[in-house]
Amino acid sequence: MSDLDAVPGKCGIPGNVLQHEGGAESFAVRGAERFGVEQVETVTAAGLATITVTPPTLTLRRGQTYQFRAAGADAYGNPVAIWPHWSATRGRLSPLDGATTTYKADKNGVATITASSGAVAGSAQVFVG
């Protein structure tokens, strides 16, 4: 760990302060005013850790349709752009790839709608009746 990775408000260099700006995505290190120095670093989101499908649960009647949306995030909750593949245990989806899909309920029962990207997946439950 370098001096700049230290606790917010303290750095190993006299007169410098580590301040968080913009949440987990960026931080700034400012020198004491007599130095007039500023360095801003932007941190890129880590790899995909979770996919959230919304809504997580839904009740439909047979023949009804509903649009689902998938959102990816890294382990720290930062958004990660995804283009997932969709699948359903029953009913029909269109399209099968993309950030959204439309589900059509075709049989009574419970359907699981899943969005996956690589080894990461998220799902929602649809109660049809």
C-alpha positions as CSV (number, residue, x, y, z in Angstrom):
1,M,0.0,0.0,0.0
2,S,1.4,3.4,-0.9
3,D,1.1,6.6,1.1
4,L,-1.8,7.6,-1.3
5,D,-3.7,4.5,-0.4
6,A,-3.8,5.6,3.2
7,V,-6.8,6.6,5.3
8,P,-9.0,9.5,4.0
9,G,-7.7,12.7,5.5
10,K,-4.1,11.5,6.0
11,C,-1.2,10.9,3.6
12,G,2.4,10.1,4.2
13,I,3.4,13.4,2.6
14,P,3.2,16.4,5.0
15,G,0.5,18.9,4.0
16,N,-1.4,16.4,1.7
17,V,-4.9,15.2,2.3
18,L,-6.7,12.3,0.6
19,Q,-10.3,13.2,-0.2
20,H,-12.9,11.1,-1.8
21,E,-14.9,12.8,-4.5
22,G,-17.7,11.0,-6.5
23,G,-18.0,7.9,-4.3
24,A,-15.8,4.9,-5.1
25,E,-15.1,6.0,-8.6
26,S,-12.6,8.8,-8.0
27,F,-10.4,10.5,-5.5
28,A,-8.2,13.6,-5.3
29,V,-4.9,14.3,-3.6
30,R,-4.4,18.0,-2.9
31,G,-1.1,19.5,-1.8
32,A,-1.2,22.2,0.9
33,E,-2.3,25.5,-0.6
34,R,1.3,26.8,-0.7
35,F,2.1,24.1,-3.3
36,G,-0.9,24.6,-5.5
37,V,-0.9,20.9,-6.6
38,E,-3.9,18.7,-7.3
39,Q,-4.0,15.2,-8.7
40,V,-7.3,13.5,-9.6
41,E,-7.5,9.8,-10.3
42,T,-10.5,8.0,-11.8
43,V,-10.9,4.3,-10.9
44,T,-12.6,2.0,-13.5
45,A,-15.2,-0.4,-12.3
46,A,-14.0,-3.9,-11.6
47,G,-15.3,-7.0,-13.5
48,L,-18.9,-8.1,-13.5
49,A,-19.9,-9.6,-10.1
50,T,-23.7,-9.5,-10.1
51,I,-26.7,-9.1,-12.4
52,T,-29.9,-7.7,-11.1
53,V,-33.1,-8.5,-13.0
54,T,-36.0,-6.1,-12.4
55,P,-38.6,-6.6,-11.4
56,P,-37.5,-9.5,-9.2
57,T,-41.0,-10.9,-8.9
58,L,-44.1,-10.4,-10.9
59,T,-47.7,-11.9,-11.3
60,L,-49.2,-12.1,-14.8
61,R,-52.2,-13.7,-16.4
62,R,-51.7,-16.2,-19.3
63,G,-51.1,-14.2,-22.5
64,Q,-49.8,-11.1,-20.8
65,T,-46.4,-9.6,-21.6
66,Y,-43.9,-7.7,-19.5
67,Q,-40.5,-6.1,-20.1
68,F,-37.6,-7.1,-17.9
69,R,-34.4,-5.2,-17.5
70,A,-30.9,-6.5,-16.5
71,A,-28.2,-4.4,-14.8
72,G,-24.6,-5.4,-14.1
73,A,-22.5,-4.3,-11.1
74,D,-19.0,-5.0,-9.8
75,A,-18.3,-6.3,-6.3
76,Y,-18.5,-2.7,-5.0
77,G,-21.9,-1.9,-6.6
78,N,-20.4,0.2,-9.4
79,P,-22.4,-0.2,-12.7
80,V,-20.9,-2.5,-15.3
81,A,-22.2,-2.4,-18.9
82,I,-23.6,-5.8,-19.9
83,W,-25.3,-7.4,-23.0
84,P,-26.8,-10.5,-21.3
85,H,-28.4,-13.6,-22.8
86,W,-32.0,-14.3,-21.6
87,S,-33.7,-17.6,-20.9
88,A,-37.0,-18.7,-19.3
89,T,-38.2,-21.9,-17.8
90,R,-41.6,-21.4,-19.4
91,G,-43.1,-18.8,-21.7
92,R,-41.4,-16.8,-24.5
93,L,-38.8,-14.1,-24.5
94,S,-37.9,-11.6,-27.2
95,P,-35.2,-10.6,-27.9
96,L,-32.9,-13.3,-26.4
97,D,-29.9,-10.9,-26.0
98,G,-29.7,-7.3,-24.7
99,A,-30.3,-5.2,-21.7
100,T,-34.1,-5.7,-21.9
101,T,-36.4,-8.5,-23.0
102,T,-40.1,-8.9,-23.2
103,Y,-41.6,-12.0,-21.6
104,K,-45.0,-13.5,-22.7
105,A,-46.7,-15.8,-20.2
106,D,-48.1,-18.9,-21.9
107,K,-48.9,-21.4,-19.1
108,N,-50.0,-21.3,-15.5
109,G,-47.3,-21.8,-12.9
110,V,-44.0,-20.3,-11.9
111,A,-41.4,-19.2,-14.5
112,T,-37.9,-18.2,-13.8
113,I,-36.5,-15.5,-16.1
114,T,-32.6,-15.5,-16.2
115,A,-30.1,-13.0,-17.6
116,S,-26.6,-14.3,-17.9
117,S,-23.2,-12.9,-19.0
118,G,-20.4,-15.4,-18.8
119,A,-20.5,-17.2,-15.4
120,V,-22.6,-14.5,-13.8
121,A,-26.4,-14.7,-13.8
122,G,-29.4,-13.0,-12.2
123,S,-33.0,-14.1,-12.2
124,A,-36.6,-13.1,-11.5
125,Q,-39.7,-15.1,-10.7
126,V,-43.0,-14.8,-12.6
127,F,-46.2,-16.2,-11.2
128,V,-48.7,-17.0,-14.0
129,G,-52.3,-17.7,-13.2
